[in-house]
Amino acid sequence: MGQLDGKIALITGAASGIGRATAALFAAEGAQVALGDWHEDQLEAITRQIRDRGGQVAARRTDVSKRADAQALVTAAIEAFGGLDVVVNNAGIGLYNTTLEQTAEDDWDRVMAVNLKGVYLVSQAAIPHIRARGGGSIINIASVHAMATQERIAAYAASKGGVLALTRAMAMDLATDAIRVNAVLPGAVDTPLFRSALAEEGKSAEELGFRFDPHAIGRVGQPEELARAILFLAGDASSFMTGSPMIVDGGLLARL
Ligand SMILES: NC(=O)c1ccc[n+]([C@@H]2O[C@H](COP(=O)([O-])OP(=O)(O)OC[C@H]3O[C@@H](n4cnc5c(N)ncnc54)[C@H](O)[C@@H]3O)[C@@H](O)[C@H]2O)c1
């Protein structure tokens, strides 16, 4: 018996990294999954993989920062599976090596549009359908940068701080509808996003030997380790949690 048997879940940014691992785990745990991502080829690849393993999956090319796309993704999920219980707002982009002064307005707008407005648009389209099922769970993927940060990451940190604040506000508005809303705050996780951040510093994950000293655990996380945390928030095991930041960071924020 799967932990998500009978559940219908929508996952954004599902073509890569944490979203991809979450899509595979949710399907393996019995969920019907509706996947959205901007990257069409990779989206097709994960869709095929899930289908080949006997999972039930629908997919749609989506830019979460566009209202029509967000709405169309939710509609595709409803048409494919007849409802919606879980939404994972995971799509995100980075912007590194840039102080506030150096941040171009277009870059600021794009980071906010994907990382923060995308959560608003997809959730707004999805909530009536979750409510119609008598409740469910929304999981927003923020970052440790919502709570503590470093130099030259101003726009990204601001967007993720916004995601955490929005998570709390959504949790308040939706509690009486039995819709729980929580955030996951990953530390460094070995995904293309993390690798591009390293590359901008002239480093690679292999060169570091996957060591990562800021984490007390001493290594970067794997996407599957985040997927398991997201699974916990999606299912009934977390039934008394809402408005919470779940920190999954190898001990990064615990460190003085
Ligand atoms: N990897 C890390 O170290 C790390 C740390 C903290 C938070 N996060 C967050 O986790 C989430 C997933 O990141 P990841 O590391 O798996 O990155 P990733 O780059 O591997 O995957 C992100 C996915 O989002 C998709 N995407 C980007 N813009 C989109 C858009 N406008 N519409 C739809 N899809 C879009 C990309 O095509 C990609 O498939 C992001 O929100 C990221 O900010 C990652």
PDBQT file of the ligand as one rigid body, heavy atoms in Angstrom, charges set to zero:
ROOT
HETATM    1  N1  LIG A 301      19.169  22.741  -5.194  1.00  0.00    +0.000 N 
HETATM    2  C1  LIG A 301      19.294  23.476  -4.126  1.00  0.00    +0.000 C 
HETATM    3  O1  LIG A 301      20.376  23.544  -3.528  1.00  0.00    +0.000 OA
HETATM    4  C2  LIG A 301      18.099  24.239  -3.593  1.00  0.00    +0.000 A 
HETATM    5  C3  LIG A 301      18.230  24.823  -2.326  1.00  0.00    +0.000 A 
HETATM    6  C4  LIG A 301      17.159  25.528  -1.799  1.00  0.00    +0.000 A 
HETATM    7  C5  LIG A 301      15.990  25.644  -2.517  1.00  0.00    +0.000 A 
HETATM    8  N2  LIG A 301      15.875  25.066  -3.743  1.00  0.00    +0.000 N 
HETATM    9  C6  LIG A 301      14.609  25.236  -4.450  1.00  0.00    +0.000 C 
HETATM   10  O2  LIG A 301      14.121  23.979  -4.841  1.00  0.00    +0.000 OA
HETATM   11  C7  LIG A 301      13.314  24.133  -6.003  1.00  0.00    +0.000 C 
HETATM   12  C8  LIG A 301      13.760  23.123  -7.048  1.00  0.00    +0.000 C 
HETATM   13  O3  LIG A 301      15.077  23.437  -7.430  1.00  0.00    +0.000 OA
HETATM   14  P1  LIG A 301      16.133  22.372  -7.999  1.00  0.00    +0.000 P 
HETATM   15  O4  LIG A 301      17.376  22.568  -7.239  1.00  0.00    +0.000 OA
HETATM   16  O5  LIG A 301      15.520  21.046  -8.100  1.00  0.00    +0.000 OA
HETATM   17  O6  LIG A 301      16.387  23.046  -9.436  1.00  0.00    +0.000 OA
HETATM   18  P2  LIG A 301      16.364  22.488 -10.929  1.00  0.00    +0.000 P 
HETATM   19  O7  LIG A 301      16.895  23.585 -11.757  1.00  0.00    +0.000 OA
HETATM   20  O8  LIG A 301      16.987  21.145 -10.989  1.00  0.00    +0.000 OA
HETATM   21  O9  LIG A 301      14.791  22.300 -11.192  1.00  0.00    +0.000 OA
HETATM   22  C9  LIG A 301      13.922  23.391 -11.271  1.00  0.00    +0.000 C 
HETATM   23  C10 LIG A 301      12.904  23.111 -12.348  1.00  0.00    +0.000 C 
HETATM   24  O10 LIG A 301      12.019  24.230 -12.431  1.00  0.00    +0.000 OA
HETATM   25  C11 LIG A 301      11.755  24.468 -13.806  1.00  0.00    +0.000 C 
HETATM   26  N3  LIG A 301      11.329  25.851 -14.026  1.00  0.00    +0.000 N 
HETATM   27  C12 LIG A 301      12.094  26.968 -13.968  1.00  0.00    +0.000 A 
HETATM   28  N4  LIG A 301      11.348  28.037 -14.268  1.00  0.00    +0.000 NA
HETATM   29  C13 LIG A 301      10.102  27.591 -14.519  1.00  0.00    +0.000 A 
HETATM   30  C14 LIG A 301       8.903  28.224 -14.894  1.00  0.00    +0.000 A 
HETATM   31  N5  LIG A 301       8.830  29.555 -15.074  1.00  0.00    +0.000 N 
HETATM   32  N6  LIG A 301       7.795  27.464 -15.042  1.00  0.00    +0.000 NA
HETATM   33  C15 LIG A 301       7.848  26.118 -14.875  1.00  0.00    +0.000 A 
HETATM   34  N7  LIG A 301       8.966  25.470 -14.546  1.00  0.00    +0.000 NA
HETATM   35  C16 LIG A 301      10.091  26.195 -14.373  1.00  0.00    +0.000 A 
HETATM   36  C17 LIG A 301      13.052  24.157 -14.512  1.00  0.00    +0.000 C 
HETATM   37  O11 LIG A 301      12.853  23.907 -15.904  1.00  0.00    +0.000 OA
HETATM   38  C18 LIG A 301      13.534  22.932 -13.744  1.00  0.00    +0.000 C 
HETATM   39  O12 LIG A 301      13.065  21.736 -14.340  1.00  0.00    +0.000 OA
HETATM   40  C19 LIG A 301      13.461  25.586  -6.452  1.00  0.00    +0.000 C 
HETATM   41  O13 LIG A 301      12.350  26.339  -6.005  1.00  0.00    +0.000 OA
HETATM   42  C20 LIG A 301      14.721  26.029  -5.736  1.00  0.00    +0.000 C 
HETATM   43  O14 LIG A 301      14.749  27.415  -5.509  1.00  0.00    +0.000 OA
HETATM   44  C21 LIG A 301      16.910  24.365  -4.295  1.00  0.00    +0.000 A 
ENDROOT
TORSDOF 0
